[in-house]
Amino acid sequence: MQLYHNAISTCSQKVRMVLHEKALEVEDKLIDLQAGDQFDEAYIALNPDAVVPTLVDNGNVMIESTLINEYLQDAYPEISLAPQDSYERHQMRLFCKQIDDKLATACGVITYSIGLRPTLLARPKADVDAMIAKIPNARKRQMRTDVVELGVAAGQFKDAMLTHQSLFDAAETMLTARTWLVGETFSLADCALIPYVVRIDHLNQNTEINHRPNLKRWYEAVAARPSFAEAVTKWAAPAVIAMLGSAGDAVKDDIAKAMQT
Ligand SMILES: N[C@@H](CCC(=O)N[C@@H](CS)C(=O)NCC(=O)O)C(=O)O
C-alpha cells in the first residue's frame, strides 16, 4: 500500500490512525502542501481534488479520507474499528459524515486564518496567489484568499469556530457515560475526530477542550494509544507545532473580538 499524505494534515492523521490501529504498513509518499505538491499533474491524476490523502492498494487508487477508512475496515477487518451492532455502525458513520460535512472545512478556515497565515504573508504575494489560483474548487479558492488576507477577521472565521464548538459539544454528550464515541470499543469515529481536537490544541485554543471534561478525558485516552504516537506525534515537527502555537497566542484577543461580533 502507498499513502500520499502530509505530516500535519488532519485528513492524513485520520487515515494514519486507522492504518496504525490495524497494524498495516504503507509506503509513505509525502506531499508538501505549502510547496504546492498537491497540484503536480501526476498527483492530480490520482486525486483530482488536489488534496491529501490518497491511498493506493493493489493498484487501486482511493480518495476521501472517510471512505479510505471504510475501505480499510472492509478489506482488513481482522482488527476491527467498527461496532458489531448495526445501529451503532450507523451512529459511527453519521458522526464521521458530520465531521466531513462540517468540521473539515471549518478546520481549514481556522488553520489558515490562525496558524498558517503568518508564514504565507511572509512569502511573495504573487507566489501565494498563484498557488491559491490552482485550487480546483472555486468556493475553497475564495475562502483561502479571504483567510490569508483577513485572518481571524474574515467573515468565515466565527462560523468555523462555532462549528468546532458544536461538534465538540456533540462529542461531549456522546462521551457522557462511555470511554469511546460510539459503542464499547475504539472505532473509526474516534479516529475521525481526534485530528480536529489535536489541531485546536496545537493552535493553543485549549480552552475549547478543557471546558469539556469528557472530551478532555477522551483526548488523553486517545493520546495514550500507540497509534497516536505513530500517526500524530511522530509527524508533528516541534518547530511546526511551536509556530502554530505562537500564531494562536498572537491572535487570542482578535479571536475573542471576532467571536463577539
Ligand atoms: N474530503 C477530503 C478532504 C481532504 C482535504 O481537504 N485535505 C486537505 C488537508 S487536511 C488538503 O489536502 N488541502 C490541500 C490544500 O490545502 O491546498 C478528504 O476527507 O479526504
Ligand as a Chemical Component Dictionary entry (heavy atoms), coordinates in Angstrom:
data_LIG
# 
_chem_comp.id                   LIG 
_chem_comp.type                 NON-POLYMER 
_chem_comp.pdbx_formal_charge   0 
_chem_comp.three_letter_code    LIG 
# 
loop_
_chem_comp_atom.comp_id 
_chem_comp_atom.atom_id 
_chem_comp_atom.alt_atom_id 
_chem_comp_atom.type_symbol 
_chem_comp_atom.charge 
_chem_comp_atom.model_Cartn_x 
_chem_comp_atom.model_Cartn_y 
_chem_comp_atom.model_Cartn_z 
_chem_comp_atom.pdbx_ordinal 
LIG N1  N1  N 0 -12.803 15.409 1.758  1  
LIG C1  C1  C 0 -11.395 15.232 1.627  2  
LIG C2  C2  C 0 -10.732 16.499 2.106  3  
LIG C3  C3  C 0 -9.227  16.420 2.029  4  
LIG C4  C4  C 0 -8.568  17.740 2.354  5  
LIG O1  O1  O 0 -9.177  18.818 2.302  6  
LIG N2  N2  N 0 -7.282  17.679 2.667  7  
LIG C5  C5  C 0 -6.533  18.862 2.977  8  
LIG C6  C6  C 0 -5.585  18.598 4.138  9  
LIG S1  S1  S 0 -6.421  18.074 5.580  10 
LIG C7  C7  C 0 -5.701  19.250 1.776  11 
LIG O2  O2  O 0 -5.115  18.424 1.126  12 
LIG N3  N3  N 0 -5.638  20.545 1.461  13 
LIG C8  C8  C 0 -4.907  20.992 0.333  14 
LIG C9  C9  C 0 -4.688  22.438 0.374  15 
LIG O3  O3  O 0 -4.832  22.998 1.453  16 
LIG O4  O4  O 0 -4.387  23.023 -0.674 17 
LIG C10 C10 C 0 -10.940 14.029 2.452  18 
LIG O5  O5  O 0 -11.541 13.766 3.504  19 
LIG O6  O6  O 0 -10.014 13.316 2.036  20 
# 
loop_
_chem_comp_bond.comp_id 
_chem_comp_bond.atom_id_1 
_chem_comp_bond.atom_id_2 
_chem_comp_bond.value_order 
_chem_comp_bond.pdbx_ordinal 
LIG N1  C1  SING 1  
LIG C1  C2  SING 2  
LIG C1  C10 SING 3  
LIG C2  C3  SING 4  
LIG C3  C4  SING 5  
LIG C4  O1  DOUB 6  
LIG C4  N2  SING 7  
LIG N2  C5  SING 8  
LIG C5  C6  SING 9  
LIG C5  C7  SING 10 
LIG C6  S1  SING 11 
LIG C7  O2  DOUB 12 
LIG C7  N3  SING 13 
LIG N3  C8  SING 14 
LIG C8  C9  SING 15 
LIG C9  O3  DOUB 16 
LIG C9  O4  SING 17 
LIG C10 O5  DOUB 18 
LIG C10 O6  SING 19 
# 
